[in-house]
């Protein structure tokens, strides 16, 4: 399988990231409801019927939170590898400065606002809402240490104190520090050995977990590194994958889409017969099929190049960063004054607006700063 090295950007994959970010938003909105922790019956109340439909029908795929993060990891590995495989490969220092500006600056701004908004609005536990909601925004034993840990980002700390979605950024930033070194070993490696080395970090993590009988954040970073490398393999052989599928009929593409959806959402449909690490890899395979479809099927490409999807892709990082902060703020500030569905609708509208503002006035200037600091235009 012959690799191709250029850094063409796929707009539709940015839109896929936006759709996944929206899936995470829906996940956190639903899991704030106490009904998600209870046994539900389709023949029960209206709320039970609705929750049953959301949980046990194909609609489940639109609020798969963890699987969406696995998609982020594979897609991040794919996208970062495009530039690292290109003829104009950046130096490590250029790559790192731009990566820090891209991820860290918008993150810090969000965390500082989250700390302030929590101080202003936190009203204590709300028994009518879920344990997941009430476990968020707890008062830390040492707030100064908690804030410093959040600012450092790559340490092992409680990521649920201010913004529960940031747990994935801890792993992404750690992996970003070593990613160019790992990708460099893939340039002249064949596909089969590359896949084996991508599986290796997860195997090591699984062995550590089994041996120590505990799961730490650092061990999970080892596992997630393999998913980034899986994205690298897809990037390296993307045109061979595209050429292998672009000749498919629409019927075959629909079958492939159906298979991709089932595989991606496997852990939602199945019993937990296997460790999380294996479930993550199954979702990663589904993600790979989504990526291939969005690079080779004209109808899917046109759909995800629609203005609404492109907009979601553009604001996806800010959407991911801000949605929990805004939702928690409005629930704590308005619960008992307005119905919960009004708070949810307001939170969603505010989140989209703030995400657009954040993208325009924080993300884009941060990326521009990275270019200025490194003296590059790309």
Secondary structure, DSSP 4 states (H G I P E B T S, - for coil): ----------HHHHHHHHHHHHHHHHHHHHTTBGGGGS---TTS-HHHHHHHHHHHSGGGGGG-HHHHHHHHHHHHHHHHHHHHHSTTPPPHHHHHHHHHHHHHHHHHHHHHHHHHHHHHH-----TTB-HHHHHTTPPPS-HHHHHHHHHH-SS---TTTT-GGGHHHHHHHHHHHHHHHHHHTTTT--HHHHHHHHHHHHHHHHHHHHHHS---HHHHHHHHHHHHHHHHHHHHTHHHHHHHHTTS-HHHHHHHHHHHHHHHTHHHHS---S-HHHHHHHHHHHHHHHHHHHHH-HHHHHHHTSHHHHHHHHHHHHHHHHHHHHHHHHHHHHBTTB-HHHHHHHHHHHHHHHHHHHIIIIIHHHHHHHHHHHT---
